[in-house]
Amino acid sequence: MNERFTARVSDPKVAHDMRVLADFVSIWCDGNHADQPRTAARTDAAVLGTYGRKRHVLCAECAAHLAYAEKRRAYCGQDPKPFCAHCDTQCYTASELEWQRGMMRYSGPRSWRHGHAIDGIRHLLEARKYRRRADAKEETP
């Protein structure tokens, strides 16, 4: 872990995004990997205390995906940060992007039961804004 990562994680927006991401990965892991051995995640953000007292118990595969996603989020150069699905610059590898999309599709609808109802509403409104911008760009000759 380096100073740049630590500095970025101290940003409230980045920390919030990481907490939501870790919760989503936990939802995915609980639903899809319940039969695998799991331990508390020891990712860089978890070590820094980004998740507070909340422990994310994940299998090794999901912990590796979370660690990768934390770094992508921390080092994202977009400001303000769009949702990855709406970003012009894709920083995830193809395999990680595919995994992330599947995880989000599974976890998103289930996240409201885990305290993310307001985040879900914000996400829907934000996605609508990006779609409108994309439609406006297509209509402009």
C-alpha positions in Angstrom: 0.0 0.0 0.0 1.4 3.4 -0.9 0.8 7.0 0.2 -1.2 7.9 -2.9 -3.7 5.1 -2.2 -4.0 6.1 1.4 -4.6 9.7 0.4 -7.3 8.8 -2.1 -9.1 6.5 0.4 -9.3 9.4 2.8 -11.5 11.3 0.3 -15.1 10.8 1.6 -16.5 10.1 -1.9 -13.9 7.5 -2.6 -14.4 5.8 0.8 -18.1 5.8 0.3 -17.7 4.2 -3.2 -15.4 1.5 -1.7 -17.8 0.7 1.1 -20.7 0.3 -1.3 -18.5 -1.9 -3.6 -17.4 -4.1 -0.6 -21.0 -4.5 0.4 -22.0 -5.5 -3.1 -19.1 -8.0 -3.3 -20.3 -9.4 0.0 -23.9 -9.8 -1.3 -22.5 -11.6 -4.4 -20.2 -13.9 -2.3 -23.0 -14.7 0.1 -25.3 -15.7 -2.7 -22.9 -17.5 -5.0 -20.0 -18.8 -2.9 -21.7 -19.8 0.4 -20.2 -23.3 0.0 -16.6 -22.1 -0.2 -14.3 -21.3 2.7 -14.4 -17.6 3.6 -12.5 -15.3 5.8 -12.6 -11.6 6.7 -11.3 -9.6 3.8 -7.8 -8.2 4.4 -7.7 -5.8 1.5 -5.8 -2.5 1.6 -8.9 -0.5 2.2 -10.0 -2.9 5.0 -6.6 -2.5 6.7 -6.9 1.3 6.5 -10.3 1.1 8.3 -12.4 2.3 5.3 -15.1 -0.2 6.2 -15.3 0.8 9.8 -16.3 -2.0 12.1 -18.1 -3.9 9.3 -16.3 -7.1 8.4 -16.7 -8.5 4.9 -16.4 -12.2 5.0 -15.4 -13.3 1.5 -14.0 -16.3 -0.4 -10.5 -15.9 -1.8 -11.8 -15.2 -5.4 -14.1 -12.4 -4.2 -11.4 -10.9 -1.9 -9.1 -10.7 -4.9 -11.8 -9.0 -7.1 -12.5 -6.5 -4.3 -8.8 -5.7 -3.9 -8.5 -5.1 -7.6 -11.6 -2.9 -7.7 -10.4 -0.9 -4.7 -7.3 0.1 -6.6 -9.2 0.9 -9.8 -11.5 3.2 -7.7 -8.7 4.8 -5.8 -6.6 5.6 -8.9 -9.5 6.7 -11.1 -8.5 9.9 -12.9 -12.1 11.0 -13.7 -13.4 13.9 -11.7 -16.3 13.8 -11.1 -16.2 10.1 -11.3 -18.9 8.6 -13.5 -20.2 5.1 -13.0 -17.8 2.7 -14.7 -20.6 1.6 -17.0 -20.8 5.2 -18.3 -17.1 5.9 -18.4 -15.2 6.7 -21.6 -11.9 5.4 -20.2 -12.2 1.8 -19.2 -9.6 0.9 -16.7 -10.7 -2.7 -15.8 -9.3 -5.6 -17.7 -11.9 -7.5 -19.8 -12.2 -10.4 -17.4 -12.5 -8.1 -14.4 -15.0 -5.9 -16.2 -17.2 -9.0 -17.0 -17.0 -10.2 -13.4 -17.8 -6.7 -12.1 -20.9 -6.4 -14.4 -22.2 -9.7 -13.3 -21.6 -9.0 -9.7 -23.4 -5.6 -10.0 -26.3 -7.1 -11.8 -26.8 -9.7 -9.1 -26.1 -7.4 -6.1 -27.8 -4.2 -7.2 -31.4 -5.4 -6.9 -30.6 -7.1 -3.6 -28.7 -4.1 -2.1 -31.8 -2.3 -0.8 -32.2 -5.0 1.9 -28.6 -4.2 3.0 -29.0 -0.5 3.6 -28.4 0.9 0.1 -31.9 2.0 -1.0 -30.8 5.7 -1.2 -27.7 4.7 -3.1 -29.9 2.8 -5.5 -32.2 5.7 -6.1 -29.2 8.0 -6.7 -27.7 5.4 -9.1 -30.9 5.3 -11.1 -31.1 9.1 -11.4 -27.4 9.3 -12.3 -27.8 6.6 -15.0 -30.8 8.4 -16.4 -28.7 11.6 -16.6 -25.9 9.7 -18.5 -28.4 8.2 -20.9 -29.9 11.6 -21.7 -26.4 13.0 -22.4 -25.6 10.0 -24.7 -28.9 10.5 -26.5 -28.2 14.2 -27.0 -24.8 13.4 -28.4 -26.3 10.9 -30.9 -28.8 13.5 -32.1 -26.2 16.2 -32.6 -24.9 16.0 -36.2 
